[in-house]
């Protein structure tokens, strides 16, 4: 009997293919989650930097104004 005609073997091969497909889908999902997580973290870092820069500029302006007020 040719090997390709064995129904039990065909069923096993089909199950293996399905398992591999599920694993690949799971891996792709994990990669996507990680990419999204990294994007979010990067956005947070950028926003922190922007906020920090904004605060720094405000402080510098306030210090200049205080210096001008002290001259009087």
C-alpha positions as CSV (number, residue, x, y, z in Angstrom):
1,X,0.0,0.0,0.0
2,X,1.5,3.4,-0.9
3,X,2.3,5.7,2.0
4,X,0.1,8.5,0.7
5,X,-3.0,6.4,1.0
6,X,-2.7,5.7,4.7
7,X,-5.7,7.6,6.2
8,X,-4.2,7.6,9.7
9,X,-1.0,9.1,8.4
10,X,-2.9,11.7,6.3
11,X,-4.8,12.7,9.4
12,X,-1.6,13.1,11.4
13,X,-0.1,15.2,8.7
14,X,-3.2,17.4,8.6
15,X,-3.1,17.9,12.3
16,X,0.6,18.8,12.2
17,X,-0.1,21.4,9.5
18,X,-2.9,22.8,11.5
19,X,-0.7,23.0,14.6
20,X,2.1,24.7,12.7
21,X,-0.4,27.2,11.3
22,X,-1.8,28.0,14.8
23,X,1.8,28.5,16.1
24,X,2.6,30.9,13.3
25,X,-0.6,32.8,13.9
26,X,0.2,33.0,17.6
27,X,3.8,34.2,16.9
28,X,2.5,36.9,14.5
29,X,0.0,38.0,17.1
30,X,2.8,38.3,19.7
31,X,5.0,40.2,17.3
32,X,2.1,42.6,16.6
33,X,1.4,43.1,20.3
34,X,5.1,43.8,21.0
35,X,5.3,46.3,18.1
36,X,2.3,48.1,19.5
37,X,3.7,48.1,23.0
38,X,7.0,49.5,21.8
39,X,5.2,52.2,19.8
40,X,3.2,53.2,22.9
41,X,6.3,53.3,25.0
42,X,8.2,55.4,22.5
43,X,5.2,57.8,22.3
44,X,5.3,58.1,26.1
45,X,9.0,58.8,26.1
46,X,8.6,61.5,23.4
47,X,5.8,63.1,25.3
48,X,7.8,63.1,28.5
49,X,10.7,64.8,26.6
50,X,8.4,67.4,25.1
51,X,6.8,68.1,28.5
52,X,10.3,68.4,30.1
53,X,11.4,70.8,27.4
54,X,8.3,72.9,27.8
55,X,8.8,73.0,31.6
56,X,12.4,73.9,31.2
57,X,11.5,76.8,28.9
58,X,8.8,78.0,31.3
59,X,11.3,77.9,34.2
60,X,13.8,79.9,32.2
61,X,11.2,82.5,31.3
62,X,10.1,82.7,35.0
63,X,13.7,83.1,36.1
64,X,14.2,86.0,33.6
65,X,11.0,87.7,34.9
66,X,12.1,87.3,38.5
67,X,15.5,88.7,37.6
68,X,13.8,91.7,36.0
69,X,11.5,92.2,39.0
70,X,14.5,92.2,41.4
71,X,16.2,95.0,39.5
72,X,13.5,97.5,40.5
